[in-house]
């Protein structure tokens, strides 16, 4: 009896010391080796691009205007990639992102210009449209059982057609003056000694990032997303409403896509029905590079942000180097494949 | 007076269960009972209907006809949630674990405890997970280990740990030792006996008659969807049970 009690105590102590190792430090709990690795890649990339682009007195890469451009780019991709993280972690995928982006943006622009709606009201309508499209995608996937890949591949085409149709092929331009543009895509000016101008897209991104991080990593819903993506049958048997979980993920994606299109419209003060072409590639690339498993069950929002940073910097670097657009497609495709291969190698070694 | 069920010392009683899939008769008028604090083995060849029967008990399937009683009162089990609520904890053959998730997340799959603002209480989860695994005397590196990285026996232990931490009057285990080596099987069988000692009943499906005979109190034999035998372990030999399973020796049907 005593021996058994001692063995049990020894067990408890053993486990505790192991666990405290894993729990030590807030940083270690939020960040894993994976994210540190990608962060390292970001730093290396930044240094490399800075060195390459020194042009006499001016550095093409680190000059303010370029950094602002990158910041805005990364913000847009991250905003959407947060939604895509929920979708991929949950075991699905959404290829229609770029086309839905065009549809919600065109609707937003048309409501403001043709219907003379208040831009904020119009944005709410666009957000509702995004939710609706997400709902539609999600219902076909969960209730009709059509693989997400197929459904959203169809959506890629369908929604592009809808956007072009509503716009009549022309971009929506000459939108009336409004504070809308400042709040969606202007600058947040902070006075701390000297002026610090932060693009509003960054603020929007940080907000979405923070909320996304808390929801995915810390709430019951987030836990259910991971479970659904890791083993949908096991999740169902455990009583998790996996259909509803996936449905919400698609609706969240739709909402963020609409929000993103609103920010773009705010920035350009116009919107073309061709907007968002190949956006889904960049968004998915960000998620994968960020360490999310393409097959679901693992990954996180912070990694996605780092992935978006890598994608944004490479894109920018190629542009600064004067590389034609088609090579950028080539590069992005190669990076996605490379990231997945690397990811699979790492996982294989872990087992 | 409880008209519905005479044998109220039965923790679980299934009566007249029928289930058909298309034109395949999986179960035909099956009666199945489990007494309090007993280990009931459910044996039969492939396709005999064992999995179907326990899936009905755990709410994955609904019987076409028949009734279920727990401690004398009739219950309706429409889904796994109901089953859990009625005190039926099931450990499936493929363990139904999420490999990418850690031990404590798996232990609380679908019933994660929350604290303020609906945030998951991971600390409490980890503490209770550690406690459960310690009580089962299972050695684990940490409850934060990804389940996919554990050995077969450890994974089985996590699956059983989940059933145990949910609490239950009846534990159902589908082939608990099928994928395990000798030592790990012995550990799991000890664990099942511990559950009985602690006051629960356990239904064990197994192909391994050695294991069945080492822990079962009674044995129910299914063949082609029908019950062909219900015996006290002490009153029957493994050979006779094999005879019932395969139907080679019909005269050996003992009641």
Interface residues (C-beta under 8 A of the other chain):
Chain A: X7 X8 X11 X12 X15 X16 X18 X19 X21 X22 X23 X214 X218 X219 X220 X222 X223 X224 X226 X227 X229 X230 X231 X233 X234 X235 X236 X237 X238 X239 X240 X293 X297 X298 X350 X351
Chain B: X60 X79 X80 X81 X84 X90 X92 X95 X96 X97 X98 X99 X100 X101 X105 X109 X110 X111 X112 X114 X118 X119 X120 X126 X130 X133 X134 X137 X139 X140 X141 X142 X143 X144 X148 X149
